[in-house]
Amino acid sequence: MTTSPLSPHLQIHKPVLTMVFSITHRISGIIFAASLPFLAFWIGSSYFAPTLFESLSVFFNFTLIKLVFIFWFFALNHHLLNGLKYFLWTFAKGMELNQVYLISYCILIINLIMTVIFAWSIF
């Protein structure tokens, strides 16, 4: 069996902002979808088993868990804000290259501000 070379586009193209945002949008969607069962279990336990909810809430006081939760919040914000950009693109709004970069930088700045506020509120 011979090994075939990599596709040439992987070696030629340099990462650009739009490509990075597209890839991270997909990754954040996977992270969010994978975390939904845990989030549903945690919220459901508040109604069906309050003592379990209290036990799980103590678990969220650990610094490492808070950092994971901050990362999750960043991924969620990125996915939602980037989804709004794609929604605008559905109506052919913001499709010029300078607008695409402006919207992408705005998404990044807004996401960072929201994540810092969230991190400040849980620490």
C-alpha positions, 0 to 999 in steps of 0.5 A: 500500500502506497502513501499518497501525498496530502492534498495540495490546498493544505500546503498552499493556503495560509490561514485567514480570518474567515477560514479560522472563524469558519473552522472555530464555528464548527468546533464550537458547535460540536462543543456546544452539542456535546455539552447539552446533555450535561447541561440538561442533567444539571438543570433537570436536577434542580427540579427533580433532585434538589439535593443532587443539584446542590451537590453538583453546584459545589462541584462548580466551585473548583477553579479548574471547572470554572475555567472549563465553564469560561471556555464553554461560555466563550465557545457558546458566544462565538457560535451564536455571534458567528451564527448571526454573521452567517444569518446576515449572509443568508440575505447577502448582507455584509458580503464585501471583504472589508465588511466581512473582516469588520464583522469578524473583528467585532464578533471577536471583541464582543465575545472577549468583552462578554467572556471577561464579564462572565469570568469576572462574575463567577470569580 
